[in-house]
Amino acid sequence: EGHARARTMAQLLLKGLQGAAVGARLAGLAPVAALGSLAALGGSRGVASAAADDDELEAFREQVRAFAASEVAPHAAAIDEGNSFPKEVNLWAKLGEFGLHGLTVPEEKGGLGLGYAYHCVAMEEISRASASVALSYGAHSNLCINQLARHATAAQAETYLPKLISGEHVGALAMSEPGSGSDVVSMRCQAREDSDGNFVLNGNKMWCTNGTVADTLVVYAKTDMAAHQRGITAFIIEKGMKGFATAQKLDKLGMRGSDTCELVFEDCVVPRENVLGEVNKGVYVLMSGLDLERLVLSAGPLGIMQATLDVVMPYVHERKQFGKSIGQFQLIQGKIADIYTKLASARALTYSTARRIDNLSGKIDRHLAKDCASCILLAAENATQVALDGIQILGGNGYINEYPTGRLLRDAKLYEIGAGTSEIRRLIIGRDLFAEYE
């Protein structure tokens, strides 16, 4: 019942907004209820997206923006200060009711099948309201749900996807370890097959977003220690499995409230039916997922940059020095121009790549790794600089916690480290370009 309600709410997103095609596609559904003012996010439509000519996508953007302004933005400062999601409201359930968890899941598996451009829109607009909520959302909807949708058997999909899509359950993914981050295929977490055909996991995983609250986790382990990357297998792990535990929540510089922790496996027995994909073929699940992870997560820095503009633009009108608004000074206008161009260029690259992936319909493209790495490299580094410029424009006010600029900077920096560091992204891009010109 809850899953059906979530799906109906999701379908309402596209009802009665821009374009007759939207109404025809979802005819017969009631209109969406009013979702509150955009004032909390500055009331701006923001920089025009690369998909501005797509009425349905832009209608979706407006609805997600209104939802995020009403349901997420009011909690952003408290989430950062308290390092936890609000207790008085279940944001996971609200995101599920609004249909945002299953955007890339095919309709036959209970999702909307809308594709990665829509997923990027959702990630961007939630990040604009709260980057930490968006990071947890991305780990849940992309790293966990999308991987299950792409690789799970029919029985696995039926077991896990409904509650994950509705937001009743929380998802996570774990591949990094204390000794293997960028060199992820050197992982030491081991899965040994027992006499019953099940697997016994031993080892640790590190930096697991949503780890402390996750009900369902995609975990990678070595089933053949001598085979390097050809000995990796992906598993579906459930909270409460004997031998599986989480260590303490990490106290991070930014993305506070997006729980991150270490996972511990001590003789954790995992049924064979919980293998995701094929035994010793987990590297294909992992690497294909990394490209899509980098694409979707690149929309997070876009939201942070837009949030910076949301703070900066009213301020440069209201703040007066030497008898006029500081926005009238050319040096301030130059900084605003830099913010705009950094956001617009990164946004164009992200959405053009997302559209191309959607048009591929699952086909293999050898340029995908390079292009997805380019998306997050550009967006992440631009976002850090944009957040710094936002602080500089606000001066002393930018340096105090009454304004969100400090939080935006702390949150932005994560994207230069997570999902592969900037250095690894450059390595991927340079390596692939070099190979293309051989």
Buried (B, 14 or more C-beta within 10 A) or exposed (E): EBBEEBBEBBBBBBBBBBBEEBBEEBEEBEEBEEBBEBEBBBEBBBBEBBBEEBBBBBBBBBBBBBBBBBBBBBBBBBBBEEBBBBEEEBBBBBBBBBBBBBBBBEEEBBBBBBBBBBBBBBBBBBBBBBBBBBBBBBBBBBBBBBBBBBBBEEEBBEBBBBBBBBBBBBBBBBBBBEEBBEEBBEBBBBBBEEEEEBBBBBBBBBBBBBBBBBBBBBBBBBBBEEEEBEBBBBBBBBBEBEBBEBBEBBEBEBBBBBBBBBBBBEEBBBBEEBBBBEBBBBBBBBBBBBBBBBBBBBBBBBBBBBBBBBBBBBBBEEBEEEEEBBBBBEEBEEBBEBBBEBBBEBBBBBBBBBBBBBEEEEEEEEEBBBBBBBBBBBBBBBBBBBBBBBBBBBEEBBEEEEBBBBBBBBBBBBBBBBBBBBEBBBBBBEEBEEEEEE
